[in-house]
Amino acid sequence: MSGFPQRRLRRLRRTPALRAAVRETRLSCADFVYPVFVVEDAAAAGPVASMPGVARHTLETLPREIESLAALGLPAVLLFGVPAGKDAVASRAGAADAAVPRAIARVREVAPGLAVMTDICLCSYTDHGHCGVVRGRQVHNDDTLEILGRMAVAHARAGADLVAPSGMMDGMVAAIRAALDAAGFHEVGILSYAVKYASSFYGPFREAAESAPEFGDRRGYQMDPANAREALAEARLDLDEGADMIMVKPALPYLDVIRRVREAFPSAPLAAYQVSGEFSMIKAAAERGWLDERRAAMEALTAIKRAGADVLITYFAKAAAQWLQSEPA
Ligand code: PBG
């Protein structure tokens, strides 16, 4: 009695109601975090050509965007800053009057209930575009840590809930935790980009954040896409250093990694970042009529959640929130 013809799995796929009854993974608006870019220079604001529907905001245009996110019921934003002036040591990264600290204050006014996360990395702030200070042709790990700590404290002081270090420096979580605690910000958490690959899928983001490296690439600090066991070592170190939540990034090409991290660290809150290239590929194909945007986006997000992610960082957050409202699962 264990096989065909008695056993027919198609019975439960016959109607929408039956499919809904046995659905194992459901997306919810509460899963999403929306990345928001804030520029210091108004001339740099406006649409990001490689990411249709995504814009770079000034402090003036930001409140409307934030209001619409809150109205959709989205729970959180991840802020990225683009400074007007860059230099070798990322001076604007730790400034109290930089785009991100000021944006945090705006978000707090407009939507006090929204969780505010901020990206902590130097690549948008350095003139060479690397994620840390450069000595010779190398990104110097330990000299970078102190700047990351200052940046995190500036964001915490402005009211960030979580700071999210993305530069893949060794010891970055411990350094930021120590800096936050020394400044009295015990309640500010760390979402570590613990498992971040040296990926070609960040291409469109680098236009949005002006963060492409001037020379070389990021393979000296971001992970080799061929490695999965190493992901567990990265995740373990960051959790031991005090990360409150960890991330795998990119998401869809790394579902196996999401699954392995989820299984190795069952109690760790786990985020996955559906990065710019993952977003733009779907957008571009949909524009050509090659696939259905809504179905492709929701399928990808469902797959990321099914693999084990609790939190989905995605440029589709607004659209997905609307899709979920228009047709509840
Ligand atoms: C900064 C950072 C990057 C992304 C998030 N934080 C780019 C990079 O590492 O080059 C990528 C996000 C995306 O592609 O959407 N280090």
Boltz pocket constraint, residues with backbone or C-beta under 6 A from the ligand:
constraints:
  - pocket:
      binder: B
      contacts: [[A, 119], [A, 121], [A, 123], [A, 131], [A, 166], [A, 167], [A, 201], [A, 202], [A, 203], [A, 204], [A, 205], [A, 206], [A, 211], [A, 218], [A, 274], [A, 275], [A, 276], [A, 277]]
      max_distance: 6.0
